[in-house]
Amino acid sequence: MKIGILTLSLHTNYGGILQAYALQTVLERMGHKVCLIEKRRPPLRLPLWKAPLSYGKRILKNLTGHPFPIFYEQKMNRETPIVRQNTDKFINKYIKQKMVDDFLEIKETDFDAIVVGSDQVWRPKYFKDKIENAFLDFAKSWNIKRIAYAASFGTDEWEYAPKQTKRCGELLKLFDFVSVREMSGINLCATHFDLGAKLEPDPTMLLTTEDYMRLFEVARTPKSSGTLLYYILNETTEQKKWIKKIAEEKGLKPFNVKAKSNITDPLPDRIQPPVEQWLRGFYDAEFVVTDSFHACVFSILFNKNFIVFPNKIRGITRIQSLLSSFHLDNRIVSTNNIYEEQDTINWHEINAKLRRRREEFSTIINLII
């Protein structure tokens, strides 16, 4: 079958890239022809009517000691391809894409089925188009299979306007199969869409450790520079101190695989490392400290001991749901309870559960398609 995958736009986010790669790979191994439906993003432009006020605010920021590029849009357009050069290389090499300027360009004959998911594809502030399209509004009259696989709202709070709730609920009832990535997603579907959804793992868990190792082996990725991987998306000064202390007490050398994200940082420091280097980080690490959902996923896949700092900015719901499904809730710590005793991780049991989930996925897809 010809299958399209609709997810968030790919950029420098390792988890977003790898969940798309994993879902495509698994479906291809089942004999299907698969590609991502990717919407082209035009260059950033500041509307003329908005320019005087925006430029004024930016100049004021600089004068008050808060540096911000006055010509932000031009700077982003010029530097984004450089920042993305490594992640784009992986995307172009491994992920097949159907590029469109508008979802209405897609024809019914292009696909026999469309899979929506995973990642936070159902979160309005992350899906950079009208959210109804993440529920296949553009394909509402088509005679195709519609599947939501491990789709995520990214939060346990409802972020849809009443009209969006009504329309998305109507569209979701056209789906042949609906699954979400978090327990909170089941509750949100039941409460706001009056629909029962199943719980399914993130697509990255459908591939094995060996699948990911093959990627950095083919790329001849060099060994990581340390043994304690810290991957903190929103790092605090206090967390930095604890990472250093943990490394010293465990006799490990801290290392990171993440570019700086502040636009005022030097451009070379903002170039995102290769996806293969990020994957190799988990392979080489003896211990992982993170606040990232997908870093938790890959710690589990690579059977690495890890702890998680709650991220107030990005939320903890997704991580709590993931860890509770593997009875790893106590991996979530704060700077107050970081030294509380944690159970030994039963990797044999976890790996067995992962194998069962991979088998169940094949069964589900074969039954639907």
Secondary structure, 3 states (H helix, E strand, C coil): CEEEEECCCCCCCHHHHHHHHHHHHHHHHCCCEEEEEEECCCCCCCCCCCHHHHHHHHHHHHHCCCCCCCCHHHHHHHHHHHHCHHHHHHHHHHCCEEEECCHHHCCHHHCCEEEECCCCCCCCCCCCCCHHHHHCHHHCCCCCEEEEEEECCCCCCCCCCHHHHHHHHHHHCCCCEEEECCHHHHHHHHHHHCCCCEECCCHHHHCCHHHHHHHHHHCCCCCCCCCEEEECCCCCHHHHHHHHHHHHHHCCCEECCCCCCCCCCCHHHHCCCCHHHHHHHHHHCCEEEECCHHHHHHHHHCCCCEEECCCCCCCCHHHHHHHHHCCCHHHECCCCCCCCCCCCCCHHHHHHHHHHHHHHHHHHHHHHC
